Amino acid sequence: MKLAYRIIAVLIIGGSLVLAAGAYALGIASYERYSGYFAPVWDEAGKAIYYLQRDTSGFIWGMGWEHFTPPASSYITSDDFSLRRIDVQSGEVEILQAWPGSPLSGRTTKHYRGRIFNGASARVERDNGAVKFTVVLQIPKVPRSDIWALSGTWRPDVPAAASWQQTTYSSAGISNQTLQNGVEVFWVRGRESFPSAIVTVDSNGKQRVVLHNDDFDDIYPDGIPQRHIDERSRRASIERSRLLKKTRAELIAKHMAAGLREGEARLKSTEDMEELGLLPKRPRLVAKTVSENPDNLKVFDIPPDYFTVGLFTDIAAAIADPGKLVDTSTGGYLKYYDDDVGPRLRAWREAGNDRFIVRTGSKTYLLEVRRFK
C-alpha cells in the first residue's frame, strides 16, 4: 500500500515538473529581471547626466497577450529605484541615492505583456545644485488603481528624505533640461516598459549611446532607427519655449525702461510677440459708426451707463475709437439687474457670430470680430 502511495506521489510530482517545464518552454511561466533608465537630464555643465534607474525581478505566469488572452500574473521579488549620475566622457556611473523595494515588492499583480512588471513614470530636474525627482507607480486594483509616488530633493551634502507615499496624481511630467549646449538626451524603448538606453543626439543628428542594458543590442542590432529618435525628441518644442521666454523677458524690460508699469509692459510684450509671429494673433474687435443696419444683423441695445459701471469693456474701447482693433473678451458680458442683454450678446458671440449691431445713446455701431490665421 505504501509503495502504491509512493508511486502516485512520484507521478504527481513528475507530472507537475513536466507541466512546469512545458510552461517555461512556452514562455507562459518564467523568472525574469529587467533594468531601465528613466528621465535623463543634463547637469549644469552639460558633461554628466542625472537619471533614475529601476531594477526589477520576479516570477511571471500566464500568457498575457492583449486582445487574445487574459492578463498574465507577476510576483515581484525585488523592485529597486536609484538616482544616478553618469559622466558622458568616461562612462563612470555614480549612485547618488537608492531606495530598495517599492510598493510592488512581494506583491502579485496582473498585466499584459509589454508592461508585465507594471510601468513607471519618472521626472528628474536639477535645481541650483540639487536634484528634484519623482517616480510614480499606478498599481492595478479593482475598481481603480492605487497610485504611489517617491518624491524628494537630493543634495550633495543632504540625502533626500523620500519614501513611497500614496497619492492622487498619476503623471510625473517631463523636464526641459534634456537639451543643453545643442545636445539632447533621452531614453529609448526597451522590453516590458523598461527603457533600454540613454542616448544623446547633437544638432546635426549624430547619435551617441551613453548607457544601455543587456536587451539593447537585441532590440536595436542595426542601431536606433531615426523614427525612434523623432518619437522621443522634444528639441523643437524646448527651443521654441526658450525663445518665447527670452523674447518676452527682453520686451518687458524694454517697455518698463520706457516708463510702462509691469502689467502694461506684459500686455504690450504679448502684442509685440504676436506681431513678430511668435504667438498666434488673438481675435480683435473693431467698431464702425453706421446709420442703418447692414445685412439685417442682430441688434443689441446697451445703455451708456452699462459702460460706466465696467460692463462690455471691449465694446466700450472699440466704440470709443472706431476703426481701431482692440482686445476682445465676453467676460464682461454680464446680466445687469433684470436686463439680460449681456448673456444674450455673449451667447450670440459664442455661437460663432462675429458681426452684430450695438445701439447706445443716439449712436449705432457695427461691431466685427477680426480673426487671424
GULO-549445 format. One line per 8 residues: number of its first residue (from 1); their letters; for each residue x, y, z of C-alpha. Coordinates in nm, 2 decimals. Example, Ala and Ser with C-alpha at 12.3 -4.5 7.8 and 13.67 -1.06 7.14 Angstrom:
% GULO-549445
1 = AS = 1.23:-0.45:0.78 ~ 1.37:-0.11:0.71
//
This chain:
% GULO-549445
1 = MKLAYRII = 0.00:0.00:0.00 ~ 0.28:0.24:0.09 ~ 0.45:0.15:-0.24 ~ 0.14:0.25:-0.42 ~ 0.12:0.59:-0.25 ~ 0.49:0.65:-0.33 ~ 0.43:0.57:-0.70 ~ 0.13:0.80:-0.71
9 = AVLIIGGS = 0.33:1.08:-0.54 ~ 0.62:1.04:-0.78 ~ 0.38:1.05:-1.08 ~ 0.22:1.37:-0.94 ~ 0.55:1.54:-0.88 ~ 0.68:1.42:-1.21 ~ 0.37:1.54:-1.39 ~ 0.40:1.88:-1.22
17 = LVLAAGAY = 0.76:1.92:-1.32 ~ 0.67:1.83:-1.68 ~ 0.39:2.08:-1.69 ~ 0.62:2.34:-1.53 ~ 0.89:2.27:-1.78 ~ 0.64:2.29:-2.06 ~ 0.50:2.62:-1.94 ~ 0.86:2.76:-1.91
25 = ALGIASYE = 0.94:2.64:-2.26 ~ 0.63:2.80:-2.40 ~ 0.71:3.13:-2.22 ~ 0.40:3.12:-2.00 ~ 0.59:3.08:-1.68 ~ 0.93:3.23:-1.61 ~ 1.16:3.42:-1.38 ~ 1.26:3.75:-1.54
33 = RYSGYFAP = 1.46:4.06:-1.45 ~ 1.49:4.40:-1.61 ~ 1.68:4.72:-1.57 ~ 1.57:5.05:-1.72 ~ 1.68:5.41:-1.73 ~ 1.42:5.69:-1.67 ~ 1.40:6.07:-1.70 ~ 1.76:6.16:-1.80
41 = VWDEAGKA = 1.86:6.53:-1.78 ~ 2.19:6.72:-1.82 ~ 2.38:6.86:-1.53 ~ 2.46:7.23:-1.52 ~ 2.78:7.19:-1.72 ~ 2.64:6.96:-1.98 ~ 2.90:6.69:-1.91 ~ 2.71:6.45:-1.69
49 = IYYLQRDT = 2.35:6.31:-1.69 ~ 2.12:6.26:-1.40 ~ 1.87:5.97:-1.43 ~ 1.66:5.73:-1.23 ~ 1.73:5.35:-1.27 ~ 1.48:5.08:-1.20 ~ 1.60:4.72:-1.13 ~ 1.32:4.46:-1.11
57 = SGFIWGMG = 1.29:4.09:-1.10 ~ 1.01:3.83:-1.03 ~ 0.81:3.54:-1.14 ~ 0.56:3.55:-1.43 ~ 0.29:3.30:-1.53 ~ 0.01:3.32:-1.78 ~ 0.00:3.42:-2.15 ~ -0.10:3.78:-2.11
65 = WEHFTPPA = -0.14:3.85:-2.48 ~ -0.35:4.16:-2.51 ~ -0.67:4.12:-2.72 ~ -0.63:3.74:-2.72 ~ -0.59:3.62:-2.36 ~ -0.65:3.74:-2.00 ~ -0.36:3.93:-1.83 ~ -0.06:3.74:-1.70
73 = SSYITSDD = 0.03:3.74:-1.33 ~ 0.36:3.86:-1.19 ~ 0.51:3.83:-0.85 ~ 0.78:4.08:-0.79 ~ 1.06:3.96:-0.57 ~ 1.26:4.29:-0.59 ~ 1.19:4.64:-0.73 ~ 1.46:4.89:-0.66
81 = FSLRRIDV = 1.50:5.25:-0.77 ~ 1.81:5.47:-0.76 ~ 1.91:5.82:-0.85 ~ 2.23:5.81:-1.05 ~ 2.47:6.03:-1.24 ~ 2.68:5.92:-1.54 ~ 2.99:6.11:-1.68 ~ 2.93:6.12:-2.05
89 = QSGEVEIL = 3.30:6.10:-2.15 ~ 3.42:5.84:-1.91 ~ 3.10:5.64:-1.87 ~ 3.15:5.63:-1.49 ~ 2.83:5.58:-1.30 ~ 2.77:5.72:-0.95 ~ 2.48:5.60:-0.74 ~ 2.37:5.92:-0.56
97 = QAWPGSPL = 2.09:5.75:-0.35 ~ 1.90:5.43:-0.36 ~ 1.56:5.31:-0.25 ~ 1.54:4.93:-0.23 ~ 1.19:4.79:-0.25 ~ 0.87:4.95:-0.38 ~ 0.50:4.91:-0.31 ~ 0.51:4.63:-0.57
105 = SGRTTKHY = 0.77:4.42:-0.39 ~ 0.63:4.09:-0.27 ~ 0.30:4.16:-0.44 ~ 0.12:3.97:-0.72 ~ -0.04:4.18:-0.99 ~ -0.19:4.12:-1.33 ~ -0.06:4.28:-1.65 ~ -0.04:4.22:-2.02
113 = RGRIFNGA = 0.30:4.15:-2.19 ~ 0.48:4.47:-2.26 ~ 0.44:4.60:-1.91 ~ 0.45:4.28:-1.72 ~ 0.61:4.43:-1.40 ~ 0.39:4.74:-1.40 ~ 0.50:5.06:-1.58 ~ 0.66:5.35:-1.40
121 = SARVERDN = 0.68:5.72:-1.49 ~ 0.95:5.95:-1.36 ~ 1.08:6.30:-1.36 ~ 1.43:6.44:-1.28 ~ 1.52:6.81:-1.27 ~ 1.82:6.99:-1.14 ~ 1.77:7.29:-0.91 ~ 2.06:7.51:-0.81
129 = GAVKFTVV = 2.29:7.23:-0.73 ~ 2.02:7.00:-0.60 ~ 1.83:6.73:-0.80 ~ 1.45:6.70:-0.77 ~ 1.30:6.37:-0.86 ~ 0.96:6.19:-0.87 ~ 0.87:5.83:-0.96 ~ 0.50:5.73:-1.00
137 = LQIPKVPR = 0.36:5.38:-0.99 ~ 0.00:5.30:-1.08 ~ -0.08:4.96:-0.93 ~ -0.39:4.79:-1.06 ~ -0.66:4.74:-0.80 ~ -1.04:4.69:-0.85 ~ -1.22:4.92:-0.90 ~ -0.93:5.16:-0.97
145 = SDIWALSG = -0.55:5.18:-0.94 ~ -0.36:5.26:-0.64 ~ -0.11:5.55:-0.71 ~ 0.22:5.56:-0.52 ~ 0.49:5.82:-0.56 ~ 0.85:5.85:-0.45 ~ 0.95:6.22:-0.45 ~ 1.22:6.43:-0.30
153 = TWRPDVPA = 1.52:6.66:-0.35 ~ 1.88:6.52:-0.34 ~ 2.17:6.75:-0.24 ~ 2.54:6.66:-0.24 ~ 2.56:6.70:0.13 ~ 2.20:6.60:0.23 ~ 2.03:6.28:0.10 ~ 1.66:6.32:0.00
161 = AASWQQTT = 1.42:6.24:0.28 ~ 1.20:6.04:0.04 ~ 0.98:5.74:0.09 ~ 0.69:5.58:-0.10 ~ 0.36:5.75:-0.04 ~ 0.01:5.70:-0.17 ~ -0.11:6.00:-0.38 ~ -0.37:6.12:-0.62
169 = YSSAGISN = -0.16:6.24:-0.92 ~ -0.07:6.00:-1.19 ~ 0.20:6.16:-1.40 ~ 0.55:6.28:-1.32 ~ 0.58:6.52:-1.61 ~ 0.87:6.59:-1.84 ~ 1.16:6.83:-1.78 ~ 1.30:7.08:-2.04
177 = QTLQNGVE = 1.66:7.01:-1.91 ~ 1.71:6.74:-2.17 ~ 1.86:6.99:-2.41 ~ 2.20:7.15:-2.32 ~ 2.45:7.32:-2.55 ~ 2.26:7.20:-2.85 ~ 2.28:6.83:-2.75 ~ 1.96:6.65:-2.65
185 = VFWVRGRE = 1.94:6.35:-2.41 ~ 1.66:6.10:-2.39 ~ 1.58:5.73:-2.33 ~ 1.48:5.48:-2.59 ~ 1.23:5.20:-2.56 ~ 1.32:4.86:-2.42 ~ 1.14:4.54:-2.31 ~ 0.85:4.54:-2.08
193 = SFPSAIVT = 0.84:4.92:-2.04 ~ 1.20:4.94:-1.91 ~ 1.39:5.20:-2.13 ~ 1.69:5.02:-2.27 ~ 1.93:5.31:-2.32 ~ 2.02:5.67:-2.26 ~ 2.11:5.84:-2.59 ~ 2.24:6.18:-2.68
201 = VDSNGKQR = 2.18:6.35:-3.02 ~ 2.35:6.67:-3.13 ~ 2.21:6.94:-3.36 ~ 2.35:6.75:-3.67 ~ 2.16:6.43:-3.57 ~ 2.47:6.24:-3.45 ~ 2.38:5.98:-3.20 ~ 2.57:5.85:-2.90
209 = VVLHNDDF = 2.46:5.57:-2.68 ~ 2.58:5.67:-2.33 ~ 2.44:5.38:-2.14 ~ 2.25:5.06:-2.23 ~ 2.12:4.74:-2.07 ~ 2.15:4.38:-2.18 ~ 1.85:4.39:-2.41 ~ 1.96:4.69:-2.62
217 = DDIYPDGI = 2.17:4.51:-2.88 ~ 1.90:4.25:-2.94 ~ 1.63:4.53:-2.98 ~ 1.85:4.76:-3.20 ~ 2.10:4.53:-3.38 ~ 2.14:4.79:-3.65 ~ 2.14:5.10:-3.43 ~ 1.84:5.31:-3.32
225 = PQRHIDER = 1.61:5.39:-3.62 ~ 1.56:5.76:-3.69 ~ 1.18:5.72:-3.63 ~ 1.26:5.63:-3.27 ~ 1.47:5.94:-3.23 ~ 1.20:6.15:-3.38 ~ 0.94:6.00:-3.14 ~ 1.14:6.09:-2.84
233 = SRRASIER = 1.29:6.42:-2.94 ~ 1.15:6.74:-2.79 ~ 1.42:6.97:-2.93 ~ 1.19:7.18:-3.14 ~ 0.94:7.25:-2.85 ~ 1.21:7.32:-2.60 ~ 1.39:7.56:-2.83 ~ 1.07:7.74:-2.90
241 = SRLLKKTR = 0.98:7.76:-2.53 ~ 1.32:7.91:-2.45 ~ 1.29:8.16:-2.74 ~ 0.95:8.27:-2.62 ~ 1.07:8.31:-2.26 ~ 1.38:8.50:-2.36 ~ 1.20:8.73:-2.60 ~ 0.92:8.81:-2.36
249 = AELIAKHM = 1.17:8.90:-2.08 ~ 1.36:9.13:-2.32 ~ 1.03:9.30:-2.44 ~ 0.90:9.35:-2.08 ~ 1.23:9.51:-1.98 ~ 1.23:9.73:-2.28 ~ 0.87:9.86:-2.21 ~ 0.94:9.91:-1.84
257 = AAGLREGE = 1.25:10.11:-1.93 ~ 1.03:10.33:-2.15 ~ 0.81:10.40:-1.85 ~ 0.53:10.14:-1.86 ~ 0.42:9.96:-1.54 ~ 0.49:9.59:-1.53 ~ 0.13:9.48:-1.60 ~ 0.12:9.72:-1.90
265 = ARLKSTED = 0.46:9.60:-2.02 ~ 0.35:9.24:-2.01 ~ 0.04:9.32:-2.22 ~ 0.24:9.52:-2.47 ~ 0.50:9.24:-2.49 ~ 0.22:8.99:-2.59 ~ 0.11:9.23:-2.87 ~ 0.47:9.26:-2.98
273 = MEELGLLP = 0.52:8.88:-2.99 ~ 0.20:8.85:-3.20 ~ 0.34:9.10:-3.45 ~ 0.67:8.91:-3.46 ~ 0.48:8.59:-3.54 ~ 0.60:8.42:-3.22 ~ 0.24:8.39:-3.09 ~ -0.08:8.34:-3.28
281 = KRPRLVAK = -0.28:8.67:-3.31 ~ -0.57:8.68:-3.08 ~ -0.91:8.79:-3.22 ~ -0.97:9.16:-3.22 ~ -1.29:9.37:-3.21 ~ -1.34:9.67:-3.43 ~ -1.63:9.92:-3.44 ~ -1.77:10.13:-3.73
289 = TVSENPDN = -2.03:10.41:-3.70 ~ -2.33:10.33:-3.92 ~ -2.67:10.49:-3.99 ~ -2.85:10.18:-4.08 ~ -2.83:9.80:-4.01 ~ -2.65:9.63:-4.30 ~ -2.74:9.27:-4.37 ~ -3.01:9.28:-4.11
297 = LKVFDIPP = -2.77:9.19:-3.83 ~ -2.87:9.11:-3.48 ~ -2.92:9.43:-3.28 ~ -2.83:9.48:-2.91 ~ -2.93:9.79:-2.72 ~ -2.68:9.88:-2.45 ~ -2.75:10.18:-2.22 ~ -2.44:10.41:-2.19
305 = DYFTVGLF = -2.43:10.37:-1.81 ~ -2.35:10.00:-1.85 ~ -2.01:10.10:-1.99 ~ -1.97:10.34:-1.70 ~ -2.00:10.06:-1.44 ~ -1.74:9.84:-1.62 ~ -1.95:9.61:-1.84 ~ -1.87:9.54:-2.21
313 = TDIAAAIA = -1.52:9.68:-2.17 ~ -1.41:9.56:-2.52 ~ -1.71:9.72:-2.69 ~ -1.66:10.04:-2.49 ~ -1.30:10.05:-2.61 ~ -1.40:9.98:-2.97 ~ -1.67:10.24:-3.00 ~ -1.45:10.50:-2.83
321 = DPGKLVDT = -1.21:10.48:-3.12 ~ -1.39:10.34:-3.43 ~ -1.16:10.17:-3.67 ~ -0.91:10.06:-3.40 ~ -0.86:9.69:-3.33 ~ -0.90:9.62:-2.96 ~ -0.86:9.31:-2.74 ~ -1.19:9.13:-2.70
329 = STGGYLKY = -1.34:8.91:-2.44 ~ -1.70:8.82:-2.34 ~ -1.61:8.80:-1.98 ~ -1.77:9.14:-1.91 ~ -2.10:9.05:-2.08 ~ -2.29:9.01:-1.76 ~ -2.65:9.04:-1.66 ~ -2.73:9.38:-1.51
337 = YDDDVGPR = -3.02:9.37:-1.27 ~ -3.31:9.23:-1.48 ~ -3.16:9.32:-1.82 ~ -3.02:9.01:-1.99 ~ -2.86:9.19:-2.29 ~ -2.51:9.07:-2.16 ~ -2.59:8.70:-2.16 ~ -2.78:8.73:-2.49
345 = LRAWREAG = -2.48:8.90:-2.66 ~ -2.24:8.65:-2.51 ~ -2.45:8.36:-2.63 ~ -2.46:8.52:-2.98 ~ -2.09:8.55:-3.00 ~ -2.01:8.21:-2.85 ~ -2.23:8.06:-3.12 ~ -1.97:8.19:-3.37
353 = NDRFIVRT = -2.14:8.51:-3.48 ~ -1.87:8.77:-3.54 ~ -2.08:9.06:-3.67 ~ -2.36:9.24:-3.47 ~ -2.51:9.59:-3.42 ~ -2.49:9.78:-3.09 ~ -2.71:10.08:-3.03 ~ -2.61:10.30:-2.74
361 = GSKTYLLE = -2.73:10.65:-2.67 ~ -2.81:10.81:-3.00 ~ -2.55:10.62:-3.20 ~ -2.54:10.29:-3.38 ~ -2.23:10.08:-3.44 ~ -2.14:9.78:-3.65 ~ -1.91:9.56:-3.44 ~ -1.70:9.29:-3.61
369 = VRRFK = -1.46:9.04:-3.46 ~ -1.15:9.00:-3.68 ~ -0.97:8.67:-3.67 ~ -0.62:8.60:-3.79 ~ -0.45:8.28:-3.91
//
